[in-house]
Structure formats: structure tokens, C-alpha cells
Amino acid sequence: MPIRYLPRMHPQLEALIRDIPDFPKPGIVFKDVTPLLASPAGLALAVELMANPFRGERVDVVVGPESRGFIFGTAVATALSAGFVPVRKPGKLPYKTRSIEYALEYGTDALHIHVDAVKPGMRVLLVDDLLATGGTLAAAASLIGKDGLGATLVGASVLIELSFLSGRSNLGDLRIESLMRY
């Protein structure tokens, strides 16, 4: 499937993203989405635009990684009349889980999903606020896809893509839709 890049064409949403320099460490410019979340019109627009490319795809469930993936994922799931499944950090889910460890810039982290959260053949959309290096989305995709729980990934929808970090290259041929690119 060819990679499709959306132009940066949402100035009303971009105006609601606050840059925080040197957070969480020097040299990083953090994209803070809390002003967008506080704006009823901005949040509604973002959710609709994140859901729209996947209308008609018969999405059974949206999977959102901790923590901002929960916020956007549940809203997109509602917009698509789909269920929602959280992917969490270690020790946060009460039932039996399947897990994957993945590399971070300095060290590793892990994601967990309930073993019965998705079933083989279910059509799953990944949703998160940000695509940076692609590590979190790649790990989530691995947990739920053919090498994990056997679900069918229909794509990923993200609010912001930091294209200079080339996160798409870590996601193979997964369809990725992003609203804003930096």
C-alpha cells in the first residue's frame, strides 16, 4: 500500500497545540495537546478528522496505547461505533495479558493487552496522539496483529506526526493517517 502523506492543513487545530521547549529533557520540544482537549470545537474536529479516513472500513475495535491513546482512541471508537481496548504499561491490567518489550531511545519499555481483548479476524484501528519514532505503535501492532492475537490491522490514526523522526519506517506497510505533521 503506498504511503499517503496529508499536508499540514488544519491551522485551527495547530493553533491549539502548545510547544513546550526542553520537556521532558533539554533539546526536546514537546507538543502539548491539552489546549486542544480543553476546546470543545477543537476536540470534536480532531476526533472527526481522525475517524473519517476509516469510515466504511468496518472497524470492530479501536486500540489505544497508554495514555493519550485512551483519550483519542475512545472518542474515535465512539465516532466509528466500535469498541475500545486499552494497551497499558506493565502491572496496570487486572486479567491475563500478552506483552511485548520494545526499545526506547535510552532503554526499553513494555506494553500489555488482555489476552482476550481482540480475537483473530477482528478489524482493529490503532489510535494515538503522536507518531514519533514509531516504537509504541509498532509494539501495539505486533501485540494485536498476525504475530500476536491474530487481529487484522486496518491502519493507524494519529493527531500529530513528527515526520523528521521517520516513525513510519518502523511500521511497514501499515496505513497511517495523521492530521498534523511537523
N, CA and C atoms as an extended XYZ file, in Angstrom:
546
Properties=species:S:1:pos:R:3:atomname:S:1:resname:S:1:resid:I:1 pbc="F F F"
N         0.847       -1.169        0.000 N   MET     1
C         0.000        0.000        0.000 CA  MET     1
C         0.895        1.235        0.000 C   MET     1
N         0.653        2.186       -0.884 N   PRO     2
C         1.504        3.373       -0.924 CA  PRO     2
C         1.312        4.231        0.324 C   PRO     2
N         2.388        4.881        0.719 N   ILE     3
C         2.324        5.794        1.859 CA  ILE     3
C         1.651        7.075        1.400 C   ILE     3
N         0.679        7.515        2.177 N   ARG     4
C        -0.052        8.724        1.856 CA  ARG     4
C         0.223        9.756        2.932 C   ARG     4
N         0.801       10.871        2.539 N   TYR     5
C         1.062       11.948        3.480 CA  TYR     5
C        -0.012       13.010        3.324 C   TYR     5
N        -0.597       13.397        4.431 N   LEU     6
C        -1.547       14.501        4.406 CA  LEU     6
C        -0.779       15.800        4.611 C   LEU     6
N        -1.107       16.831        3.866 N   PRO     7
C        -0.434       18.109        4.101 CA  PRO     7
C        -0.855       18.688        5.450 C   PRO     7
N        -0.030       19.572        5.970 N   ARG     8
C        -0.414       20.282        7.204 CA  ARG     8
C        -1.489       21.279        6.810 C   ARG     8
N        -2.756       20.889        7.003 N   MET     9
C        -3.852       21.711        6.506 CA  MET     9
C        -4.915       21.990        7.558 C   MET     9
N        -4.535       21.950        8.805 N   HIS    10
C        -5.507       22.162        9.870 CA  HIS    10
C        -5.033       23.271       10.803 C   HIS    10
N        -4.987       24.517       10.299 N   PRO    11
C        -4.467       25.602       11.147 CA  PRO    11
C        -5.282       25.810       12.417 C   PRO    11
N        -6.602       25.533       12.369 N   GLN    12
C        -7.406       25.707       13.583 CA  GLN    12
C        -7.011       24.696       14.659 C   GLN    12
N        -6.548       23.512       14.262 N   LEU    13
C        -6.055       22.536       15.237 CA  LEU    13
C        -4.623       22.865       15.650 C   LEU    13
N        -3.803       23.242       14.704 N   GLU    14
C        -2.413       23.589       15.017 CA  GLU    14
C        -2.344       24.725       16.027 C   GLU    14
N        -3.290       25.654       15.952 N   ALA    15
C        -3.306       26.773       16.892 CA  ALA    15
C        -3.573       26.311       18.324 C   ALA    15
N        -4.106       25.087       18.480 N   LEU    16
C        -4.425       24.545       19.804 CA  LEU    16
C        -3.341       23.608       20.344 C   LEU    16
N        -2.229       23.488       19.624 N   ILE    17
C        -1.106       22.667       20.077 CA  ILE    17
C        -0.041       23.606       20.623 C   ILE    17
N         0.329       23.391       21.870 N   ARG    18
C         1.293       24.269       22.544 CA  ARG    18
C         2.672       23.604       22.539 C   ARG    18
N         3.672       24.321       22.112 N   ASP    19
C         5.052       23.833       22.174 CA  ASP    19
C         5.639       24.125       23.548 C   ASP    19
N         6.208       23.110       24.170 N   ILE    20
C         6.879       23.254       25.460 CA  ILE    20
C         8.354       22.915       25.239 C   ILE    20
N         9.221       23.933       25.192 N   PRO    21
C        10.638       23.655       24.959 CA  PRO    21
C        11.287       22.956       26.156 C   PRO    21
N        12.244       22.099       25.835 N   ASP    22
C        13.063       21.407       26.836 CA  ASP    22
C        12.258       20.538       27.790 C   ASP    22
N        11.193       19.919       27.277 N   PHE    23
C        10.412       18.975       28.081 CA  PHE    23
C        10.251       17.689       27.291 C   PHE    23
N        10.483       16.545       27.844 N   PRO    24
C        10.838       16.265       29.244 CA  PRO    24
C        12.320       16.392       29.546 C   PRO    24
N        13.113       16.745       28.509 N   LYS    25
C        14.545       16.958       28.749 CA  LYS    25
C        15.051       18.011       27.767 C   LYS    25
N        16.214       18.583       28.045 N   PRO    26
C        16.754       19.627       27.168 CA  PRO    26
C        16.860       19.163       25.705 C   PRO    26
N        16.475       20.073       24.809 N   GLY    27
C        16.558       19.788       23.380 CA  GLY    27
C        15.278       19.242       22.767 C   GLY    27
N        14.340       18.807       23.586 N   ILE    28
C        13.058       18.278       23.102 CA  ILE    28
C        12.033       19.407       23.121 C   ILE    28
N        11.251       19.511       22.051 N   VAL    29
C        10.111       20.430       22.022 CA  VAL    29
C         8.858       19.570       22.089 C   VAL    29
N         8.215       19.545       23.244 N   PHE    30
C         7.049       18.713       23.498 CA  PHE    30
C         5.816       19.351       22.873 C   PHE    30
N         5.045       18.550       22.156 N   LYS    31
C         3.789       19.008       21.565 CA  LYS    31
C         2.671       18.717       22.573 C   LYS    31
N         2.218       19.749       23.245 N   ASP    32
C         1.207       19.633       24.304 CA  ASP    32
C        -0.190       19.743       23.702 C   ASP    32
N        -0.980       18.679       23.834 N   VAL    33
C        -2.330       18.646       23.254 CA  VAL    33
C        -3.402       19.082       24.245 C   VAL    33
N        -3.030       19.437       25.474 N   THR    34
C        -4.063       19.772       26.458 CA  THR    34
C        -4.902       20.990       26.075 C   THR    34
N        -4.364       22.019       25.398 N   PRO    35
C        -5.262       23.094       24.951 CA  PRO    35
C        -6.302       22.596       23.941 C   PRO    35
N        -5.927       21.684       23.073 N   LEU    36
C        -6.884       21.111       22.118 CA  LEU    36
C        -7.958       20.317       22.864 C   LEU    36
N        -7.553       19.548       23.856 N   LEU    37
C        -8.516       18.756       24.631 CA  LEU    37
C        -9.506       19.656       25.369 C   LEU    37
N        -9.077       20.840       25.774 N   ALA    38
C        -9.939       21.764       26.507 CA  ALA    38
C       -10.897       22.530       25.603 C   ALA    38
N       -10.682       22.455       24.305 N   SER    39
C       -11.528       23.173       23.347 CA  SER    39
C       -12.599       22.241       22.794 C   SER    39
N       -13.869       22.452       23.135 N   PRO    40
C       -14.915       21.564       22.614 CA  PRO    40
C       -14.909       21.470       21.087 C   PRO    40
N       -14.774       22.608       20.417 N   ALA    41
C       -14.777       22.592       18.948 CA  ALA    41
C       -13.520       21.927       18.404 C   ALA    41
N       -12.372       22.208       19.007 N   GLY    42
C       -11.118       21.606       18.558 CA  GLY    42
C       -11.097       20.107       18.750 C   GLY    42
N       -11.543       19.650       19.907 N   LEU    43
C       -11.579       18.220       20.185 CA  LEU    43
C       -12.545       17.509       19.239 C   LEU    43
N       -13.718       18.075       19.051 N   ALA    44
C       -14.702       17.460       18.148 CA  ALA    44
C       -14.158       17.374       16.722 C   ALA    44
N       -13.512       18.435       16.257 N   LEU    45
C       -12.948       18.433       14.911 CA  LEU    45
C       -11.835       17.399       14.794 C   LEU    45
N       -10.943       17.352       15.765 N   ALA    46
C        -9.837       16.388       15.725 CA  ALA    46
C       -10.358       14.956       15.677 C   ALA    46
N       -11.342       14.646       16.505 N   VAL    47
C       -11.885       13.287       16.540 CA  VAL    47
C       -12.537       12.936       15.208 C   VAL    47
N       -13.319       13.834       14.664 N   GLU    48
C       -13.954       13.555       13.366 CA  GLU    48
C       -12.916       13.347       12.268 C   GLU    48
N       -11.900       14.196       12.238 N   LEU    49
C       -10.873       14.077       11.206 CA  LEU    49
C       -10.023       12.822       11.385 C   LEU    49
N        -9.845       12.368       12.615 N   MET    50
C        -9.103       11.131       12.849 CA  MET    50
C        -9.934        9.909       12.470 C   MET    50
N       -11.242        9.994       12.646 N   ALA    51
C       -12.129        8.864       12.331 CA  ALA    51
C       -12.470        8.779       10.847 C   ALA    51
N       -12.629        9.914       10.193 N   ASN    52
C       -13.141        9.943        8.814 CA  ASN    52
C       -12.426        9.040        7.817 C   ASN    52
N       -11.095        8.954        7.806 N   PRO    53
C       -10.452        8.102        6.801 CA  PRO    53
C       -10.801        6.615        6.945 C   PRO    53
N       -11.337        6.238        8.100 N   PHE    54
C       -11.614        4.829        8.360 CA  PHE    54
C       -13.108        4.507        8.399 C   PHE    54
N       -13.933        5.479        8.057 N   ARG    55
C       -15.369        5.199        7.936 CA  ARG    55
C       -15.548        4.278        6.737 C   ARG    55
N       -16.363        3.289        6.869 N   GLY    56
C       -16.562        2.333        5.791 CA  GLY    56
C       -15.557        1.197        5.797 C   GLY    56
N       -14.636        1.182        6.757 N   GLU    57
C       -13.633        0.124        6.860 CA  GLU    57
C       -14.072       -1.014        7.781 C   GLU    57
N       -15.259       -0.918        8.347 N   ARG    58
C       -15.767       -1.912        9.298 CA  ARG    58
C       -14.761       -2.165       10.419 C   ARG    58
N       -14.499       -1.139       11.179 N   VAL    59
C       -13.615       -1.253       12.336 CA  VAL    59
C       -14.411       -1.867       13.482 C   VAL    59
N       -13.936       -3.000       14.000 N   ASP    60
C       -14.600       -3.655       15.136 CA  ASP    60
C       -14.188       -3.034       16.462 C   ASP    60
N       -12.912       -2.704       16.562 N   VAL    61
C       -12.391       -2.184       17.820 CA  VAL    61
C       -11.232       -1.233       17.537 C   VAL    61
N       -11.151       -0.204       18.373 N   VAL    62
C       -10.025        0.725       18.347 CA  VAL    62
C        -9.126        0.367       19.518 C   VAL    62
N        -7.825        0.313       19.255 N   VAL    63
C        -6.842        0.055       20.308 CA  VAL    63
C        -6.033        1.321       20.508 C   VAL    63
N        -5.953        1.760       21.765 N   GLY    64
C        -5.211        2.970       22.093 CA  GLY    64
C        -4.181        2.706       23.164 C   GLY    64
N        -2.906        3.064       22.890 N   PRO    65
C        -1.866        2.897       23.908 CA  PRO    65
C        -1.936        3.974       24.986 C   PRO    65
N        -1.495        3.599       26.161 N   GLU    66
C        -1.451        4.491       27.312 CA  GLU    66
C        -0.604        5.711       26.981 C   GLU    66
N        -0.922        6.872       27.338 N   SER    67
C        -2.143        7.269       27.999 CA  SER    67
C        -3.023        8.144       27.094 C   SER    67
N        -2.414        8.979       26.260 N   ARG    68
C        -3.243        9.844       25.420 CA  ARG    68
C        -3.959        9.064       24.323 C   ARG    68
N        -3.498        7.857       24.030 N   GLY    69
C        -4.231        6.982       23.114 CA  GLY    69
C        -5.585        6.597       23.677 C   GLY    69
N        -5.709        6.617       25.015 N   PHE    70
C        -7.013        6.348       25.637 CA  PHE    70
C        -7.994        7.465       25.298 C   PHE    70
N        -7.524        8.698       25.397 N   ILE    71
C        -8.391        9.857       25.181 CA  ILE    71
C        -8.903        9.879       23.747 C   ILE    71
N        -7.970        9.873       22.795 N   PHE    72
C        -8.371        9.946       21.390 CA  PHE    72
C        -8.981        8.636       20.918 C   PHE    72
N        -8.495        7.522       21.420 N   GLY    73
C        -8.997        6.215       20.999 CA  GLY    73
C       -10.457        5.982       21.357 C   GLY    73
N       -10.845        6.329       22.578 N   THR    74
C       -12.244        6.118       22.959 CA  THR    74
C       -13.175        7.025       22.162 C   THR    74
N       -12.727        8.246       21.913 N   ALA    75
C       -13.552        9.179       21.138 CA  ALA    75
C       -13.690        8.714       19.690 C   ALA    75
N       -12.594        8.265       19.076 N   VAL    76
C       -12.651        7.762       17.702 CA  VAL    76
C       -13.484        6.487       17.652 C   VAL    76
N       -13.357        5.619       18.647 N   ALA    77
C       -14.176        4.401       18.692 CA  ALA    77
C       -15.661        4.753       18.715 C   ALA    77
N       -16.029        5.736       19.516 N   THR    78
C       -17.425        6.180       19.571 CA  THR    78
C       -17.878        6.694       18.210 C   THR    78
N       -17.035        7.493       17.563 N   ALA    79
C       -17.374        8.051       16.248 CA  ALA    79
C       -17.544        6.958       15.191 C   ALA    79
N       -16.829        5.841       15.356 N   LEU    80
C       -16.898        4.737       14.391 CA  LEU    80
C       -17.841        3.613       14.833 C   LEU    80
N       -18.550        3.817       15.934 N   SER    81
C       -19.423        2.781       16.503 CA  SER    81
C       -18.660        1.476       16.714 C   SER    81
N       -17.474        1.610       17.262 N   ALA    82
C       -16.613        0.463       17.537 CA  ALA    82
C       -16.343        0.386       19.035 C   ALA    82
N       -15.802       -0.748       19.467 N   GLY    83
C       -15.367       -0.895       20.843 CA  GLY    83
C       -14.001       -0.272       21.037 C   GLY    83
N       -13.547       -0.240       22.290 N   PHE    84
C       -12.222        0.297       22.602 CA  PHE    84
C       -11.471       -0.676       23.493 C   PHE    84
N       -10.184       -0.852       23.212 N   VAL    85
C        -9.305       -1.712       24.014 CA  VAL    85
C        -8.065       -0.916       24.397 C   VAL    85
N        -7.769       -0.824       25.706 N   PRO    86
C        -6.549       -0.133       26.122 CA  PRO    86
C        -5.337       -1.057       26.052 C   PRO    86
N        -4.204       -0.480       25.666 N   VAL    87
C        -2.911       -1.148       25.756 CA  VAL    87
C        -2.155       -0.392       26.833 C   VAL    87
N        -1.676       -1.135       27.850 N   ARG    88
C        -1.158       -0.477       29.044 CA  ARG    88
C         0.285       -0.830       29.341 C   ARG    88
N         0.857       -0.058       30.233 N   LYS    89
C         2.193       -0.326       30.758 CA  LYS    89
C         2.107       -1.515       31.726 C   LYS    89
N         3.237       -2.110       32.083 N   PRO    90
C         3.229       -3.285       32.975 CA  PRO    90
C         2.520       -3.029       34.299 C   PRO    90
N         1.792       -4.047       34.759 N   GLY    91
C         1.153       -4.010       36.068 CA  GLY    91
C        -0.141       -3.231       36.147 C   GLY    91
N        -0.704       -2.802       35.024 N   LYS    92
C        -1.900       -1.962       35.047 CA  LYS    92
C        -3.177       -2.713       34.678 C   LYS    92
N        -3.070       -3.871       34.036 N   LEU    93
C        -4.257       -4.618       33.623 CA  LEU    93
C        -4.511       -5.776       34.588 C   LEU    93
N        -5.772       -5.994       34.999 N   PRO    94
C        -6.062       -6.962       36.049 CA  PRO    94
C        -6.141       -8.421       35.593 C   PRO    94
N        -6.320       -8.670       34.321 N   TYR    95
C        -6.516      -10.041       33.838 CA  TYR    95
C        -5.233      -10.523       33.170 C   TYR    95
N        -5.238      -11.752       32.671 N   LYS    96
C        -4.076      -12.303       31.965 CA  LYS    96
C        -3.753      -11.436       30.754 C   LYS    96
N        -2.460      -11.218       30.543 N   THR    97
C        -2.050      -10.344       29.449 CA  THR    97
C        -1.029      -11.018       28.543 C   THR    97
N        -0.942      -10.447       27.374 N   ARG    98
C         0.150      -10.727       26.446 CA  ARG    98
C         0.968       -9.440       26.435 C   ARG    98
N         2.297       -9.561       26.362 N   SER    99
C         3.121       -8.359       26.436 CA  SER    99
C         4.204       -8.373       25.366 C   SER    99
N         4.750       -7.194       25.152 N   ILE   100
C         5.878       -7.032       24.244 CA  ILE   100
C         6.785       -5.964       24.819 C   ILE   100
N         8.072       -6.216       24.748 N   GLU   101
C         9.063       -5.227       25.159 CA  GLU   101
C         9.576       -4.544       23.896 C   GLU   101
N         9.822       -3.243       23.990 N   TYR   102
C        10.305       -2.512       22.824 CA  TYR   102
C        11.347       -1.489       23.255 C   TYR   102
N        12.163       -1.099       22.289 N   ALA   103
C        13.283       -0.203       22.573 CA  ALA   103
C        12.829        1.245       22.616 C   ALA   103
N        13.386        1.964       23.557 N   LEU   104
C        13.253        3.415       23.648 CA  LEU   104
C        14.613        4.023       23.305 C   LEU   104
N        14.665        5.337       23.253 N   GLU   105
C        15.936        5.988       22.951 CA  GLU   105
C        17.007        5.579       23.955 C   GLU   105
N        16.624        5.503       25.234 N   TYR   106
C        17.545        5.083       26.285 CA  TYR   106
C        16.874        4.013       27.124 C   TYR   106
N        16.992        2.751       26.727 N   GLY   107
C        16.417        1.659       27.494 CA  GLY   107
C        15.270        0.975       26.771 C   GLY   107
N        14.399        0.361       27.555 N   THR   108
C        13.261       -0.369       26.995 CA  THR   108
C        12.005       -0.069       27.799 C   THR   108
N        10.876       -0.430       27.213 N   ASP   109
C         9.590       -0.339       27.898 CA  ASP   109
C         8.786       -1.546       27.458 C   ASP   109
N         7.598       -1.701       27.990 N   ALA   110
C         6.751       -2.830       27.622 CA  ALA   110
C         5.301       -2.377       27.554 C   ALA   110
N         4.539       -3.054       26.717 N   LEU   111
C         3.098       -2.841       26.609 CA  LEU   111
C         2.389       -4.161       26.854 C   LEU   111
N         1.203       -4.075       27.451 N   HIS   112
C         0.396       -5.251       27.748 CA  HIS   112
C        -1.017       -5.067       27.209 C   HIS   112
N        -1.626       -6.194       26.827 N   ILE   113
C        -3.021       -6.214       26.397 CA  ILE   113
C        -3.648       -7.472       26.980 C   ILE   113
N        -4.908       -7.403       27.357 N   HIS   114
C        -5.591       -8.607       27.828 CA  HIS   114
C        -5.596       -9.657       26.726 C   HIS   114
N        -5.387      -10.914       27.107 N   VAL   115
C        -5.293      -11.991       26.115 CA  VAL   115
C        -6.588      -12.182       25.326 C   VAL   115
N        -7.700      -11.741       25.874 N   ASP   116
C        -8.990      -11.917       25.190 CA  ASP   116
C        -9.558      -10.597       24.650 C   ASP   116
N        -8.718       -9.572       24.563 N   ALA   117
C        -9.195       -8.241       24.171 CA  ALA   117
C        -9.615       -8.175       22.713 C   ALA   117
N        -8.884       -8.825       21.849 N   VAL   118
C        -9.242       -8.920       20.436 CA  VAL   118
C        -9.123      -10.374       20.020 C   VAL   118
N        -9.887      -10.720       19.023 N   LYS   119
C        -9.911      -12.111       18.548 CA  LYS   119
C        -9.393      -12.157       17.117 C   LYS   119
N        -8.903      -13.321       16.702 N   PRO   120
C        -8.443      -13.450       15.313 CA  PRO   120
C        -9.524      -13.004       14.329 C   PRO   120
N        -9.112      -12.241       13.352 N   GLY   121
C       -10.026      -11.764       12.325 CA  GLY   121
C       -10.723      -10.453       12.637 C   GLY   121
N       -10.710      -10.020       13.906 N   MET   122
C       -11.307       -8.721       14.216 CA  MET   122
C       -10.530       -7.633       13.489 C   MET   122
N       -11.244       -6.597       13.078 N   ARG   123
C       -10.630       -5.473       12.352 CA  ARG   123
C       -10.343       -4.357       13.356 C   ARG   123
N        -9.064       -4.020       13.474 N   VAL   124
C        -8.589       -3.134       14.532 CA  VAL   124
C        -7.943       -1.884       13.943 C   VAL   124
N        -8.275       -0.746       14.531 N   LEU   125
C        -7.652        0.533       14.211 CA  LEU   125
C        -6.834        0.971       15.417 C   LEU   125
N        -5.568        1.294       15.203 N   LEU   126
C        -4.727        1.862       16.254 CA  LEU   126
C        -4.919        3.375       16.271 C   LEU   126
N        -5.039        3.960       17.460 N   VAL   127
C        -5.202        5.409       17.585 CA  VAL   127
C        -4.295        5.909       18.704 C   VAL   127
N        -3.563        6.987       18.384 N   ASP   128
C        -2.732        7.627       19.402 CA  ASP   128
C        -2.644        9.113       19.081 C   ASP   128
N        -2.122        9.876       20.020 N   ASP   129
C        -1.985       11.307       19.791 CA  ASP   129
C        -0.781       11.625       18.926 C   ASP   129
N         0.264       10.791       18.970 N   LEU   130
C         1.532       11.163       18.372 CA  LEU   130
C         2.238        9.968       17.744 C   LEU   130
N         2.757       10.179       16.558 N   LEU   131
C         3.687        9.235       15.936 CA  LEU   131
C         5.041        9.922       15.901 C   LEU   131
N         5.983        9.403       16.689 N   ALA   132
C         7.337        9.957       16.715 CA  ALA   132
C         8.272        8.943       16.053 C   ALA   132
N         8.933        8.105       16.837 N   THR   133
C         9.836        7.102       16.268 CA  THR   133
C         9.089        5.855       15.809 C   THR   133
N         7.839        5.717       16.211 N   GLY   134
C         7.031        4.572       15.810 CA  GLY   134
C         7.130        3.381       16.743 C   GLY   134
N         7.933        3.470       17.789 N   GLY   135
C         8.132        2.333       18.688 CA  GLY   135
C         6.870        1.859       19.383 C   GLY   135
N         6.098        2.787       19.920 N   THR   136
C         4.878        2.406       20.641 CA  THR   136
C         3.850        1.792       19.693 C   THR   136
N         3.613        2.439       18.552 N   LEU   137
C         2.633        1.896       17.606 CA  LEU   137
C         3.097        0.570       17.018 C   LEU   137
N         4.392        0.430       16.745 N   ALA   138
C         4.903       -0.838       16.219 CA  ALA   138
C         4.722       -1.952       17.244 C   ALA   138
N         4.974       -1.655       18.512 N   ALA   139
C         4.798       -2.654       19.562 CA  ALA   139
C         3.322       -3.037       19.693 C   ALA   139
N         2.439       -2.047       19.685 N   ALA   140
C         0.998       -2.331       19.769 CA  ALA   140
C         0.538       -3.144       18.567 C   ALA   140
N         1.013       -2.793       17.389 N   ALA   141
C         0.646       -3.534       16.176 CA  ALA   141
C         1.102       -4.980       16.269 C   ALA   141
N         2.275       -5.196       16.798 N   SER   142
C         2.792       -6.547       16.958 CA  SER   142
C         1.954       -7.352       17.950 C   SER   142
N         1.524       -6.704       19.018 N   LEU   143
C         0.689       -7.382       20.021 CA  LEU   143
C        -0.642       -7.857       19.448 C   LEU   143
N        -1.241       -7.072       18.565 N   ILE   144
C        -2.594       -7.390       18.118 CA  ILE   144
C        -2.674       -7.995       16.724 C   ILE   144
N        -1.610       -7.903       15.946 N   GLY   145
C        -1.631       -8.383       14.567 CA  GLY   145
C        -1.420       -9.874       14.441 C   GLY   145
N        -1.051      -10.302       13.233 N   LYS   146
C        -0.948      -11.729       12.930 CA  LYS   146
C         0.064      -12.460       13.798 C   LYS   146
N         1.109      -11.784       14.276 N   ASP   147
C         2.089      -12.435       15.143 CA  ASP   147
C         1.700      -12.360       16.620 C   ASP   147
N         0.616      -11.657       16.920 N   GLY   148
C         0.142      -11.517       18.293 CA  GLY   148
C        -1.183      -12.232       18.480 C   GLY   148
N        -2.231      -11.464       18.695 N   LEU   149
C        -3.554      -12.030       18.945 CA  LEU   149
C        -4.312      -12.385       17.675 C   LEU   149
N        -3.773      -12.071       16.509 N   GLY   150
C        -4.362      -12.514       15.247 CA  GLY   150
C        -5.400      -11.600       14.645 C   GLY   150
N        -5.494      -10.384       15.113 N   ALA   151
C        -6.457       -9.442       14.550 CA  ALA   151
C        -5.923       -8.863       13.239 C   ALA   151
N        -6.813       -8.261       12.475 N   THR   152
C        -6.449       -7.609       11.219 CA  THR   152
C        -6.333       -6.114       11.459 C   THR   152
N        -5.162       -5.563       11.218 N   LEU   153
C        -4.947       -4.124       11.400 CA  LEU   153
C        -5.415       -3.393       10.149 C   LEU   153
N        -6.372       -2.486       10.323 N   VAL   154
C        -6.844       -1.697        9.181 CA  VAL   154
C        -6.042       -0.411        9.026 C   VAL   154
N        -5.305       -0.015       10.061 N   GLY   155
C        -4.487        1.178        9.975 CA  GLY   155
C        -4.254        1.810       11.329 C   GLY   155
N        -3.671        3.009       11.268 N   ALA   156
C        -3.417        3.805       12.466 CA  ALA   156
C        -3.807        5.244       12.170 C   ALA   156
N        -4.413        5.883       13.149 N   SER   157
C        -4.799        7.283       13.036 CA  SER   157
C        -4.161        8.033       14.191 C   SER   157
N        -3.388        9.077       13.854 N   VAL   158
C        -2.714        9.874       14.874 CA  VAL   158
C        -3.015       11.345       14.658 C   VAL   158
N        -3.034       12.078       15.729 N   LEU   159
C        -3.259       13.514       15.658 CA  LEU   159
C        -2.036       14.218       15.067 C   LEU   159
N        -0.856       13.897       15.599 N   ILE   160
C         0.384       14.577       15.227 CA  ILE   160
C         1.418       13.552       14.784 C   ILE   160
N         2.126       13.880       13.719 N   GLU   161
C         3.253       13.062       13.275 CA  GLU   161
C         4.501       13.938       13.251 C   GLU   161
N         5.530       13.480       13.931 N   LEU   162
C         6.830       14.154       13.876 CA  LEU   162
C         7.613       13.486       12.753 C   LEU   162
N         7.380       13.940       11.528 N   SER   163
C         7.914       13.254       10.345 CA  SER   163
C         9.436       13.244       10.305 C   SER   163
N        10.096       14.201       10.945 N   PHE   164
C        11.559       14.233       10.949 CA  PHE   164
C        12.164       13.059       11.724 C   PHE   164
N        11.345       12.342       12.509 N   LEU   165
C        11.825       11.164       13.247 CA  LEU   165
C        11.592        9.854       12.479 C   LEU   165
N        10.930        9.937       11.323 N   SER   166
C        10.756        8.785       10.419 CA  SER   166
C        10.063        7.582       11.063 C   SER   166
N         9.089        7.834       11.917 N   GLY   167
C         8.376        6.749       12.573 CA  GLY   167
C         7.648        5.813       11.626 C   GLY   167
N         7.198        6.319       10.493 N   ARG   168
C         6.514        5.473        9.503 CA  ARG   168
C         7.383        4.300        9.067 C   ARG   168
N         8.681        4.526        8.999 N   SER   169
C         9.576        3.475        8.518 CA  SER   169
C         9.596        2.267        9.446 C   SER   169
N         9.161        2.428       10.696 N   ASN   170
C         9.107        1.315       11.651 CA  ASN   170
C         7.766        0.594       11.644 C   ASN   170
N         6.852        1.013       10.763 N   LEU   171
C         5.507        0.440       10.770 CA  LEU   171
C         5.180       -0.328        9.488 C   LEU   171
N         6.180       -0.610        8.693 N   GLY   172
C         5.973       -1.416        7.492 CA  GLY   172
C         4.954       -0.791        6.568 C   GLY   172
N         4.027       -1.621        6.094 N   ASP   173
C         3.019       -1.134        5.149 CA  ASP   173
C         1.701       -0.763        5.817 C   ASP   173
N         1.722       -0.584        7.146 N   LEU   174
C         0.512       -0.186        7.862 CA  LEU   174
C         0.041        1.179        7.364 C   LEU   174
N        -1.230        1.270        7.038 N   ARG   175
C        -1.815        2.549        6.621 CA  ARG   175
C        -1.812        3.501        7.811 C   ARG   175
N        -1.246        4.683        7.610 N   ILE   176
C        -1.156        5.674        8.679 CA  ILE   176
C        -1.763        6.976        8.193 C   ILE   176
N        -2.692        7.503        8.983 N   GLU   177
C        -3.300        8.801        8.709 CA  GLU   177
C        -2.929        9.729        9.843 C   GLU   177
N        -2.358       10.885        9.515 N   SER   178
C        -2.005       11.873       10.541 CA  SER   178
C        -2.621       13.218       10.154 C   SER   178
N        -3.105       13.933       11.160 N   LEU   179
C        -3.741       15.226       10.894 CA  LEU   179
C        -2.753       16.354       10.735 C   LEU   179
N        -1.693       16.327       11.546 N   MET   180
C        -0.707       17.399       11.515 CA  MET   180
C         0.683       16.780       11.472 C   MET   180
N         1.525       17.350       10.623 N   ARG   181
C         2.899       16.862       10.523 CA  ARG   181
C         3.871       17.996       10.793 C   ARG   181
N         4.880       17.662       11.564 N   TYR   182
C         5.942       18.634       11.890 CA  TYR   182
C         7.264       18.043       11.474 C   TYR   182
